[in-house]
Amino acid sequence: MTGYQDRAAAATTPDFAFLRGHAAHAIALVGGAGLSPVAPGTVGALAGIPAGLALALAGPLVAALVIVAAGAVGIWACGTAARHAGVHDHPAIVFDEAWAMAAVVAFVPAGILPVVLGFLAFRLFDIAKPWPIGAIDRNVGSGLGIMLDDAVAALFALASVHAAARIFAF
């Protein structure tokens, strides 16, 4: 065994070689977005916006099916990349942010304001990790844990945007 596989038990810093080393790495690092030296989670979330806009156009049933299928892929890819990096939820693993942001954008009301508010709310919940997001992040391992805390942050963001839309009628 060579490369990242030799270091699976030891922490490694994902780089372009890591990205190219396994299909799961390319997915988990969203094609390199996770290699951003500044705010990789935010870059990953931004990468999810175009997918969310496309899903919104596809309709709620198609969007839900794609999100569920992509979530299953994400559990595998993020878990594999984390195991190979030797760090649970390494900052370079951003598929979870991109996927969750796509889900938020797919289901917020139409318009630029709901998308921006959804982005801000998602990043707030993802970074602050209020209960139960923080508990999931600390206690659920592997790819499931990596994806699940962002799924709950996305649900909180969606609820916040829909509540704001009702209150402020936008």
Phi, psi and omega in degrees: 000145181226173174062222185299331183295327177293332185258016185305326181276338181258146180295139176227152178267115179301136178222191182296327177295318177299315180304317182276351187285343184196143179302322179298326179294315180300320179290310184297327179266011178047055175065012179121349179302325180289350178274001178304131180288344181236126173048059182300327178295322177291319177298318177298317179297318177300323179295336180280344184297312179300321178297319178296321178295319178295319179294323178299322179290332182285342180101159187295323181292311178298316180302313181298316180296317180294319180296318178296314180297316179294327177297319177296317176298319180297321178301314178294309186295314181293320178296317179295313180297319179296317179297316180290329177282340181078016181221124176294125177054054175305144181304335179287342178279105186237006178302323181299320177291315181298315180297313181294320179294322176300319179295318178299309183297324181296333188240005172279162174301155181295146176126159182291321181299312178299324178294314179297314178297321177298317178299310181297317180295316179299313181297321178299309181293323181291323181278313183288329179052059175293166178298139002268002183302313180297321179295320177296314181302320182279331192247348180251120184268182175059196181298328178299314179295320180299317182280323188293320180296325178286328176298317179291320176300321178295319178297318177297317180296315178300315179298319180295316181292318179294322176296315179297321180296323178291317183291315186259004175050056174244000000 
